[in-house]
Amino acid sequence: MLFESVFAALSLLAPALVGLATAAKQAVAEKNEKAMEAHKKMMEAHKKIGTPGAKHEFFKNFVGDWKVTTKTWMDPNEEPMVSEGTSSGQILYGGRYLELTYRGQMMGEVFEGKQIVAYDNREQKYVGLWIDSASTAFQLTEGELDKAGKTLIEHAAWLDPMGKKMKVRDQIRVISPTEFTFEMYVAKKGSKEFKTLENHYYKA
C-alpha cells in the first residue's frame, strides 16, 4: 500500500514537475535571447562608431611626401629662425587615422616628430597626438573643422620647458592639393597669444 501511495503521489506531481522544468528552460532561453540581443546592439554600436565617415575624408589632403619650410619665433618681436625639412603623410587602418612624420632641424640639431590625428566618432571631435625627438611627453590636442572644411583648428593646454602652463592653439589649413600650412600660437599667463611656429608644406 505504501508503495502504491507514493507512486500515486508521484504520478500526480509529474505534470507539475514537467511544467516547472519547461518553465525553467523557457526562462533560460529568454535570458539567453536577451543577452544575444544586447550583444548584437553592442556590436552594431561598436561598428558604427568605428567606421570612418565624412569627417575622416579631411585626412586625404595630407597624403604623400612634402617639402617643408619652417619658421620659429622665440619672441614675437624678433625675426624668426628659418629651416628646411621634409614630411610624409599616410592614412592608417582603412581611413581611421592620419599619420604625419617630420624631419628637419631645430637649434642646429636633427629634429624628428610624428603626429597622429583622428576624428573620434563618439566625442564628435578631432583629437591629435604629437611626439618628437626633443621631448618625453605626449602632446595632446582636440579641435574641429571650420565651416569651409579646409582648416582644422585645435586647442590644448601644455607645459612649457620651465613647467609653466600655456594655452596652445594651432591650425592646419589646406591651400591646394599641393600645399598646406601648420601654424601654432601660444599664450602664457599674463601674456598675449603669439605665433611661435609656422610650417609651409609643398608637394615634393
ABEGO torsion letter per residue (X at the ends): XAAAAAAAAAAAAAAAAAAAAAAAAAAAAAAAAAAAAAAAAAAAAAAAAABBBAAAAAAAAABEBBBBBBBBBABAABBBBBBBBBBBBBBBGGGABBBBBBBBBBGGBBBBBBBBBBBBAAAGBBBBBBBBAABABBBBBBBBBBAAGABBBBBBBBBBAAGBBBBBBBBBBBABAABBBBBBBBBBBGBBBBBABBBBBBBX
